[in-house]
């Protein structure tokens, strides 16, 4: 281990972390202490303490962090990851930084949840059982009832869009028996609901039991990738949202009142009906019309605000009492 006299400078530590793949913005905002960009002489006495905090936030050993003769290998923490990549990224190697920091975020959220007053032991259910549980208090499965169901089922949900250039639709994992879902994209309730249902499928189907995390760069309702787990999670999500039935094909310009009547009859949300029709038609034009219509239906909302406000209302009052200083700072900085 490096002695105090041989500790690297903050500039050297910053350079090493930057070369691991993390963006400058995230390093300065989340990883470094608030005073980490000051002149080294001003903070020399606190360097060792600061480096211990940085190592904890990154989930690496102190000796690995301060040894500037070797690069920082974030892949070492990702030995059991199921990556699903889309056109946004070339391969799984491009997603390392987001996957690593997503796992760190899940650890902190699980730590807070495990000691919170709202903690509920997780119980595995089928897609139909999940659907019926939600429909006892809702007309259909939409985003807010589904999000509430996750929390009632012992699954905390958090929003973080990922590192720059490494965005994703969803992450699901399990930390010491506590499932955690991280949502990372979507501008409207139709897509957000589908992504959440898909990640819930990974958890309920046991896909997080033998993988550190499922990292879905791009979730689509397609079997084209021939990934068995992704197909299973998508099928779970579809059953959860629409039941065990094939939905009718509706036109994108269907009258709003007709659409609502059909939704009430089928107990399927209007946005899910439209999204299902797009998948059935497989026409790009329909998806464009859908997104425009969802905007007119006022379905566009701030996923980050909705998800993280609920997280703070559920366990936010426990953050300071159950989290260490670095964990509280890390979570507060990452969530924004």
Secondary structure, 3 states (H helix, E strand, C coil): CCCHHHCCCHHHHHHHHHHCCCCHHHHHHHHCCCCCCCCHHHHHHHHHHHHHHHHHHHCCCHHHHHCCCCCCCHHHHCCCEEEECCCCCCCHHHHHHHHHHHHHHHHHHHHHHHCCCCCCCCCCCCHHHHHHHHHCCCCCCCHHHHHHHHHHCCCEEEECCCCCCCCCCEEEEEECCEEEEEECCCCEHHHHHHHHHHHHHHHHCCCCCCCCEEEECCCCCCCCCCCHHHHHHHHHHHHHHHCCCCCCCCCCCCCHHHHHHHHHHHCCCHHHHHHHHHHHHCCHHHHHHHHHHHHHCCCECCHHHHHHHHHHHHHHHHHHHHCCHHHHHHHHHHHC
